[in-house]
Amino acid sequence: MDAIEADPWFPGMTVLDCRGFGREKTAPRRHRPEEDVTDFVDRQAIFIGVPDSAAADVAQRLTEIVRTGQPGDGKVFVLPLEAAFRIATGQTGDEALR
């Protein structure tokens, strides 16, 4: 993550530990009828809040930095952010994201 943090465009991020599975070989899905359980793989979900005008650039740059070309590299989803509030300063909207 040092490469991302050193980049001047980088606004900061939140990382959550989570579990899941996908189609790639790094996350096999094994079904146990007696338990009806799917085996999950440890993963991380990363959230980065940016103004709409920066979303495509941040997604592209992040993809360039973290891509290994191996199964399990993950995905980037760009979702609309309805509102942002910086509690400490009272800033809202794009100002709260800077």
N, C-alpha and C positions, 0 to 999 in steps of 0.2 A: 504494500500500500504506500510505501515511501514515494514511488514514482507518481502516484496520483496526487498525494498531498503536496508534492513539490511543484506541481503544475499550477500556474497562476489562475487558470479558469476554474479550479476546483473549489466548490462552495462548502464542502463538508458533507458528512453522510451519517446515517444510522445503520448499524448492522445488527440483525437479529439472528440468533441461532435457531434453527428449525430442523424438521425432518421431512423427507419426502421421497418420491421415486419418479423416475422418468423412463423413457424408452432406451436410453443409452446403457451400455454394458456396465458402467460404474454403479448403477443403481438397479440391481436385479429385483424383479418382483416374484416372490415365491408365495404361492397360495397354499395354505394349510387348511384343508376342509374341516379338520377336527377343531381348529381354533378360529377359522375364518379371519385370519390375520394377514396383513401384507407387511413384509419387511421393508422398513424405511431406511434411508441413508441420511447421515448428518449432512446438513446443508447450511448455507447462510443466505439470508435475504437482505439486500442492501437497498436503502431508501435514500434518494437524493432529491431535495426540493429545489427547483430552479424556476425562474420566470419562463413562460411559454416560449418566448423568443430564443431562449438558450437551450431548450430541451433537446432538439436534434443534435446540436453540437456537443453537448455533454454526453449524450448517449453514444455518439460516434467515437468520441475521445476515450471514454471508458472502455468501449469494446476493443479499441486498438491496443490499449494498455494491458488489459487482462486476458486477451485471447491467447490460448496456447495451441488451438487447433485440435485438441483432444476431446473425446467424449466427456461430458460433465462440465464443460466451460460455462454452461448456463445460458440464460436468456436475458434480454433487456426489454422491459415493457414500459412504454411511455403512456402515462395516464393523466387525465386532467386534474389539476389541483384547484379546488373550488375557492379556497381562501387560506391565507397564512397569517398568523399572529405571533409576534415576538413579545412574550409576556413581560420580560424585564423592561422593555423600552416603550411598549405600546404601539410599535410599528405594525403596519398591516400591509398586505399585498406584496408586491415585488420588493419593497423596502425591507420587509421582514425576512426575505430570503437571502439578502446580501450579507 
